[in-house]
Each structure stands twice: as C-alpha cells, then as structure tokens.
Amino acid sequence: MSKTSYSIAVLPGDGIGVEVIDATIDVLQALAPRIGRHFDFAKHPAGAQHYVDSGESLPESTLAACRAADAILFGAMGLPNVRQADGTEIIPQLDIRFALDLYAGVRPIRTFAGLPGPLADARAAQIDLVLVRESTEGLFHARGRGRIEGTGDEAAALDTMKITHKGTARICDFALKLARQRKARGKPGRVTNVDKANVFLSMAFWRQVFEERAKAFPDVATENAYVDAMALNLVMKPWAYDVLVTENMFGDILSDLIAALAGGMGMAPSADIGDDYALFQPAHGTAPDIAGQGIANPSATILSGAMMLDWLAARHGDSTLADGARAIEDALSSAFAKGIVRPREFGGSSGTADIVRAVVGGL
C-alpha cells in the first residue's frame, strides 16, 4: 500500500523565495484533501540573509532535515550584496547538490495559451521541451577549487572542467529514460546531446559516452549538436526539440534561454534529482527589488511543486500524486487560457495571491 503522508523539507531562502514558497504550499495544502493525501511541511533556515545573521549559509541541521524528508521544496537563495571573501555569491543550492549528489538538473519549459511569448511564429505554441543538465561536474565542479597563478600582468585565473565517464553516463541514461517516458505519453521521444566536441577534449569524451549509452536505448531517437548552434536553433525553432542533455555550464546558460521562450523565469520550474534525493525549485532568483510587494509570479514554483508530486508518485508507486500534479498544471493552464489571471511580466496586473486563488479555484 502506498503512503498517504509525505514529509517535505522547505527552504524558503531569500527575497521572493519566501513568497513563492508560501504560495506553493497554499496550493499543495488545498490539493491534499482532494486527493486524500497529507503533506507535512517543515521550514528550515538557509541562504544569504541567514549567512548575514548567523555566519553560515547552510546549517548542518538543515542539510540533515533535507536527508530525512521525502522531498525538498526550495525557494530562491542569494542576495547581490552578500558575498564570500573570494567575491562569489552565497549559493547554498550548489552545496546541497554536491552533498546529496543531485546530478540531474531537470528544466522543463512549455508555452501556455493566453500568455504572449517573444516568438511571432505560430509554432511557438507547440514548445514543450526538457533540458537535462549534469549538475555535479563540468565547470561548476571548479567552484571553490580554482586558483590564480602568477602576479601582475602574468596573473591567470584557472578553473578546471571535470567530465567523468560515470557522471556523463548516468546523466545520459537519465535523459534517455526521460525521453522514453515522454514518448509513451505521445511526445517525440528524442534526445539531443549538446556539447562542444569539435574544440574540447572533455566534450569529445562527453559525446563518446553519450553515443555509447544511446546504444542501450534503441527505441529512443538521438542526435548531436554543438552548443553555439543549439543556442541559435532554440531561438529559431525551439518546437523542434524534445529532450536536451548537456554539461553543467552549458545547461546553466541554455536553461535561461529556454525560459525566455515561455515568457521569462517566472514560468520556469526545475528539479535537481539524484538516486536518493530530489529538490524542487523555481529556476529564477531572489528578485530583491520586488520582494515583499506581493507581485512575484509564483507559477514556476507551483509547477515545481507539481514536478515534486510526479517524482514522489514514481518513487513511492503512488499514482494519485501524479493525478494531483496534472490537476495543478491543468488549473494553472486554464487560468491563463481563460484570462482569469495574467502575471505582470506579461502585461497583466495579477499578483502572487491572485494566481494562487485562480489555481486553487481550478483544482
């Protein structure tokens, strides 16, 4: 028998992270009795402001709570004026990724009827793709490990990209399995590997591993693309893609690009998934310039909550949670299509609470 109660570690973070997390909890709490499930939300401290207040950005107690929970719901962390001694921002989400081995950064993006996008082509309404980003290696592996050699005019800062066979194989397998699942739901079921194999040895090695793993999935169509050409094609014909898989830094950049196709970061949900743990968060930042005004678009976080339900459904064999995820997505989609709400970045006047009410009313 599947579980009926799920513990969720909540890390609201900084800026609008607190507001969009509260909005998502409201939606999930409204959904729970409708599907006969219970969510036990427990908030824990972390982030830039917590660093200012306490001297630590990710307490051990918070990390322990993340390990103990069924899933992690994460807001947004970091403030532009809070820096470490080396000049980099306080980014606890990276520490969590490495600590819990959350190697698959999953960034789905789709367009919604009723919301204008940047592309005039009618086919933009068909955008529905997922970028899968390797999240524990690549150039991000260099964070905290870089070095400066020499002095004066001879000084040079060095960051090393790390691409391993194991790390590449498991992220490629993740993307290939995802494409297979999408194919079963009527999607194209195709994986496009994105690299720079014509220039870097590390990327040629990445492509070699991708092609090796693709042989184990003969039912999944595959292709390769260079990252610069992919940046162009994602603007010219994003509807042509289904699942993209790429290295950490390339994925970081391209995930923001595809978010723009749907109207901005407020529409960009995401998940960081490993073999044992998973964290769900909006892809946007803390937006301190609008924090506390009640105008932040919570859609990305609400959609991340739906992703969390899908992951829990698969992990615990609880299809009711997947039904709940569809209910959230359908309610949000319907609210946009019917013009009930329109976020401010789309020229509307709907605030955070307006969007929550519309989704809850549509469940």
C-alpha positions as CSV (number, residue, x, y, z in Angstrom):
1,M,0.0,0.0,0.0
2,S,1.4,3.4,-0.9
3,K,2.0,6.1,1.6
4,T,-0.7,8.7,2.3
5,S,1.5,11.2,4.2
6,Y,4.7,12.8,2.9
7,S,7.3,15.0,4.7
8,I,8.6,18.0,2.8
9,A,11.6,19.9,3.9
10,V,11.0,23.6,2.9
11,L,13.9,26.0,2.4
12,P,12.3,29.4,1.5
13,G,15.6,31.3,1.3
14,D,15.8,34.9,0.4
15,G,13.8,37.7,-1.4
16,I,10.8,36.5,-3.3
17,G,11.7,32.9,-2.5
18,V,9.7,33.2,0.7
19,E,6.6,34.5,-1.1
20,V,6.6,31.9,-3.9
21,I,7.2,29.1,-1.5
22,D,4.2,30.1,0.7
23,A,2.1,30.4,-2.5
24,T,3.1,26.9,-3.5
25,I,2.4,25.4,0.0
26,D,-1.1,27.0,-0.2
27,V,-1.8,25.2,-3.5
28,L,-0.5,21.9,-2.2
29,Q,-2.4,22.2,1.0
30,A,-5.6,22.9,-0.9
31,L,-4.9,19.9,-3.2
32,A,-4.1,17.4,-0.4
33,P,-7.7,16.7,0.8
34,R,-8.9,16.5,-2.7
35,I,-6.6,13.6,-3.4
36,G,-6.7,12.0,0.0
37,R,-3.0,12.8,0.9
38,H,-1.3,14.8,3.6
39,F,1.8,16.9,3.2
40,D,3.9,17.7,6.3
41,F,5.8,20.9,5.5
42,A,8.7,21.9,7.8
43,K,10.6,25.1,7.1
44,H,14.4,25.3,7.7
45,P,16.9,28.2,7.5
46,A,19.5,28.7,4.8
47,G,20.5,31.4,2.4
48,A,22.3,34.7,2.1
49,Q,20.3,36.5,4.9
50,H,20.8,33.6,7.2
51,Y,24.6,33.8,6.4
52,V,24.5,37.5,7.4
53,D,22.6,36.7,10.6
54,S,24.5,33.6,11.7
55,G,27.7,33.2,9.7
56,E,26.5,30.1,7.9
57,S,24.5,29.7,4.7
58,L,23.5,26.1,5.1
59,P,23.3,24.7,8.6
60,E,24.1,21.1,9.2
61,S,20.6,20.8,10.8
62,T,19.0,22.0,7.6
63,L,21.0,19.5,5.5
64,A,20.1,16.7,7.9
65,A,16.4,17.7,7.5
66,C,16.7,17.5,3.8
67,R,18.2,14.0,4.0
68,A,15.3,12.9,6.3
69,A,12.5,14.3,4.3
70,D,10.6,12.6,1.4
71,A,11.4,15.6,-0.8
72,I,12.8,19.1,-0.7
73,L,10.9,22.3,-1.7
74,F,13.3,25.1,-2.3
75,G,12.6,28.8,-2.9
76,A,15.4,31.0,-4.1
77,M,18.7,32.0,-2.3
78,G,21.3,34.6,-2.7
79,L,21.5,38.4,-2.4
80,P,23.6,40.5,-4.7
81,N,25.2,42.4,-1.8
82,V,26.1,39.4,0.2
83,R,29.4,37.9,-0.9
84,Q,32.1,35.5,0.3
85,A,35.7,36.6,0.7
86,D,36.5,35.5,-2.9
87,G,33.8,37.7,-4.3
88,T,31.3,34.9,-5.2
89,E,27.7,34.9,-4.0
90,I,26.3,32.8,-1.2
91,I,24.7,29.9,-3.1
92,P,23.7,27.1,-0.8
93,Q,21.8,25.3,-3.5
94,L,25.1,24.3,-5.1
95,D,26.3,22.9,-1.7
96,I,23.1,20.9,-1.5
97,R,23.5,19.5,-5.0
98,F,27.0,18.2,-4.1
99,A,26.1,17.0,-0.6
100,L,23.1,15.0,-1.8
101,D,24.6,14.1,-5.2
102,L,21.7,15.7,-7.1
103,Y,23.3,15.2,-10.5
104,A,20.3,15.7,-12.8
105,G,19.1,19.3,-13.3
106,V,15.7,19.0,-15.0
107,R,14.4,22.2,-16.6
108,P,11.1,21.7,-18.5
109,I,9.6,24.5,-20.4
110,R,6.4,24.9,-22.3
111,T,4.2,27.7,-23.6
112,F,0.8,28.5,-22.2
113,A,-2.2,29.6,-24.2
114,G,-3.2,33.1,-23.1
115,L,0.3,34.2,-22.3
116,P,2.3,36.1,-25.0
117,G,5.8,34.9,-25.9
118,P,8.7,36.5,-27.7
119,L,8.4,34.4,-30.9
120,A,5.9,35.5,-33.6
121,D,5.8,32.1,-35.3
122,A,2.5,30.2,-34.6
123,R,4.5,27.1,-33.9
124,A,5.8,28.7,-30.7
125,A,2.5,27.5,-29.1
126,Q,3.9,23.9,-29.5
127,I,7.1,24.5,-27.4
128,D,7.3,21.6,-24.9
129,L,10.8,20.5,-24.1
130,V,13.1,19.5,-21.2
131,L,16.7,20.4,-20.7
132,V,18.6,17.9,-18.6
133,R,21.7,19.4,-17.1
134,E,24.5,17.5,-15.5
135,S,24.8,19.3,-12.1
136,T,27.8,17.9,-10.2
137,E,30.7,18.1,-12.7
138,G,31.6,20.3,-15.7
139,L,32.9,23.8,-14.9
140,F,30.8,24.1,-11.8
141,H,33.0,21.4,-10.3
142,A,35.7,24.1,-10.2
143,R,33.7,26.2,-7.7
144,G,36.0,26.6,-4.7
145,R,38.8,24.8,-6.5
146,G,40.0,27.4,-8.8
147,R,43.4,29.0,-8.5
148,I,45.4,32.1,-9.5
149,E,48.9,31.6,-10.9
150,G,51.5,34.3,-11.3
151,T,51.3,38.0,-10.5
152,G,50.8,41.3,-12.2
153,D,50.5,41.1,-16.0
154,E,51.3,37.4,-15.8
155,A,48.5,36.5,-13.4
156,A,46.0,34.0,-14.6
157,A,42.8,32.5,-13.0
158,L,42.3,28.8,-13.7
159,D,39.1,26.8,-13.4
160,T,39.1,23.2,-14.5
161,M,36.3,21.4,-16.2
162,K,35.8,17.8,-14.9
163,I,33.9,15.3,-17.1
164,T,33.9,11.7,-15.9
165,H,32.6,8.6,-17.6
166,K,30.4,7.7,-14.6
167,G,29.0,11.2,-14.3
168,T,28.3,11.5,-18.0
169,A,26.8,8.0,-18.4
170,R,24.3,8.5,-15.6
171,I,23.1,11.9,-16.9
172,C,22.8,10.5,-20.4
173,D,20.8,7.5,-19.1
174,F,18.6,9.9,-17.2
175,A,17.8,11.9,-20.3
176,L,17.3,8.8,-22.4
177,K,14.9,7.3,-19.9
178,L,13.0,10.6,-19.7
179,A,12.7,10.6,-23.5
180,R,11.3,7.1,-23.4
181,Q,8.7,8.1,-20.8
182,R,7.8,11.2,-22.8
183,K,7.4,9.0,-26.0
184,A,4.9,6.8,-24.1
185,R,2.9,10.0,-23.5
186,G,2.8,11.0,-27.1
187,K,5.9,13.2,-27.2
188,P,8.6,12.8,-29.8
189,G,10.9,10.8,-27.5
190,R,14.1,12.2,-28.9
191,V,17.3,13.2,-27.1
192,T,19.6,15.9,-28.5
193,N,23.1,15.8,-27.0
194,V,24.6,19.4,-26.7
195,D,28.4,19.7,-26.5
196,K,31.4,21.4,-28.0
197,A,33.1,18.2,-29.1
198,N,34.8,20.0,-32.1
199,V,37.0,22.0,-29.7
200,F,37.4,20.5,-26.3
201,L,38.8,17.0,-25.4
202,S,36.4,16.9,-22.4
203,M,33.5,17.5,-24.7
204,A,34.6,14.9,-27.3
205,F,34.8,12.5,-24.4
206,W,31.3,13.5,-23.3
207,R,29.9,12.8,-26.8
208,Q,31.7,9.5,-26.9
209,V,30.0,8.4,-23.7
210,F,26.6,9.7,-24.9
211,E,26.8,7.7,-28.1
212,E,27.9,4.7,-26.1
213,R,24.9,4.9,-23.7
214,A,22.4,5.7,-26.6
215,K,23.0,2.2,-27.9
216,A,21.3,0.8,-24.9
217,F,18.1,2.7,-25.8
218,P,17.5,1.7,-29.5
219,D,13.8,2.9,-29.2
220,V,14.9,6.5,-28.5
221,A,16.0,8.7,-31.4
222,T,19.2,10.6,-30.7
223,E,21.3,13.4,-32.3
224,N,24.2,15.6,-31.5
225,A,24.5,19.4,-31.7
226,Y,27.2,22.0,-30.8
227,V,26.2,24.4,-28.1
228,D,26.6,27.5,-30.2
229,A,24.4,26.1,-32.9
230,M,21.9,25.0,-30.3
231,A,21.6,28.5,-28.9
232,L,20.7,29.7,-32.4
233,N,18.3,26.9,-33.0
234,L,16.5,27.3,-29.7
235,V,15.6,30.8,-30.9
236,M,14.8,29.9,-34.5
237,K,12.9,26.6,-34.0
238,P,12.5,25.5,-30.3
239,W,9.4,23.5,-31.2
240,A,11.8,21.0,-33.0
241,Y,13.3,19.7,-29.7
242,D,12.1,17.3,-27.1
243,V,14.9,16.4,-24.6
244,L,18.3,18.1,-24.4
245,V,21.2,16.8,-22.4
246,T,24.3,18.8,-21.7
247,E,27.1,19.7,-19.4
248,N,26.7,21.9,-16.3
249,M,27.7,25.3,-17.6
250,F,26.1,24.9,-21.0
251,G,22.9,23.8,-19.2
252,D,23.0,26.8,-16.9
253,I,23.1,29.2,-19.8
254,L,20.6,27.4,-22.1
255,S,18.1,26.9,-19.3
256,D,17.7,30.6,-19.1
257,L,17.4,30.9,-22.8
258,I,14.5,28.4,-23.0
259,A,12.8,30.1,-20.1
260,A,12.6,33.2,-22.2
261,L,10.7,31.3,-24.8
262,A,7.9,30.8,-22.3
263,G,7.9,34.4,-21.3
264,G,10.6,34.5,-18.6
265,M,12.0,32.9,-15.4
266,G,8.7,33.2,-13.6
267,M,7.4,30.4,-15.8
268,A,10.5,28.1,-15.4
269,P,10.2,25.3,-12.9
270,S,13.1,23.0,-12.2
271,A,14.3,20.0,-10.2
272,D,17.6,18.7,-9.0
273,I,17.4,14.9,-8.8
274,G,19.7,12.2,-7.6
275,D,19.3,8.5,-7.0
276,D,18.2,9.0,-3.4
277,Y,17.1,12.6,-3.0
278,A,15.4,15.3,-5.0
279,L,14.9,19.1,-4.7
280,F,12.3,21.2,-6.5
281,Q,12.6,24.9,-7.1
282,P,11.9,27.8,-9.4
283,A,14.7,28.5,-11.8
284,H,14.6,32.2,-11.1
285,G,16.5,34.2,-8.5
286,T,15.5,36.1,-5.4
287,A,14.5,39.4,-7.1
288,P,15.1,41.6,-4.0
289,D,13.9,44.6,-5.9
290,I,10.3,43.3,-5.8
291,A,10.4,41.3,-2.6
292,G,7.6,42.0,-0.2
293,Q,5.3,43.7,-2.7
294,G,3.1,40.7,-3.4
295,I,3.7,40.9,-7.2
296,A,6.1,38.0,-7.7
297,N,4.8,35.3,-10.2
298,P,4.6,32.0,-8.3
299,S,3.9,29.9,-11.4
300,A,7.5,28.5,-11.7
301,T,7.4,27.3,-8.0
302,I,3.8,26.0,-8.3
303,L,4.9,24.0,-11.4
304,S,8.0,22.8,-9.5
305,G,5.6,21.6,-6.8
306,A,3.8,19.6,-9.5
307,M,7.1,18.1,-10.6
308,M,7.7,17.1,-6.9
309,L,4.4,15.2,-6.9
310,D,5.4,13.4,-10.1
311,W,8.7,12.4,-8.6
312,L,7.1,11.2,-5.4
313,A,4.5,9.3,-7.4
314,A,7.2,7.4,-9.2
315,R,9.3,6.8,-6.2
316,H,6.5,5.5,-4.0
317,G,4.2,3.9,-6.6
318,D,1.5,6.5,-5.7
319,S,-0.3,7.4,-8.9
320,T,-2.7,9.6,-7.0
321,L,0.1,12.1,-6.6
322,A,0.6,12.1,-10.4
323,D,-3.1,12.9,-10.7
324,G,-2.6,15.7,-8.3
325,A,0.3,17.1,-10.4
326,R,-1.9,17.1,-13.5
327,A,-4.7,18.9,-11.6
328,I,-2.2,21.7,-10.6
329,E,-0.9,22.0,-14.2
330,D,-4.4,22.0,-15.7
331,A,-5.7,24.6,-13.2
332,L,-2.8,26.9,-13.9
333,S,-3.1,26.4,-17.6
334,S,-6.8,27.0,-17.6
335,A,-6.5,30.2,-15.5
336,F,-4.1,31.6,-18.2
337,A,-6.1,30.4,-21.2
338,K,-9.3,31.9,-19.8
339,G,-7.7,35.2,-18.9
340,I,-8.5,34.8,-15.2
341,V,-5.0,35.9,-14.3
342,R,-2.0,37.3,-16.2
343,P,1.3,37.8,-14.4
344,R,2.8,41.3,-14.5
345,E,5.7,40.4,-16.7
346,F,3.1,39.5,-19.4
347,G,1.5,42.9,-19.1
348,G,-1.1,41.9,-16.6
349,S,-1.9,43.0,-13.1
350,S,-2.2,39.7,-11.3
351,G,-0.2,39.4,-8.1
352,T,1.0,36.4,-6.2
353,A,-2.2,35.9,-4.3
354,D,-4.4,36.3,-7.4
355,I,-2.6,33.4,-9.1
356,V,-2.8,31.2,-6.0
357,R,-6.6,31.8,-5.8
358,A,-7.0,31.0,-9.5
359,V,-5.1,27.7,-9.2
360,V,-6.9,26.6,-6.0
361,G,-10.2,27.5,-7.5
362,G,-9.5,25.4,-10.5
363,L,-8.4,22.2,-8.7
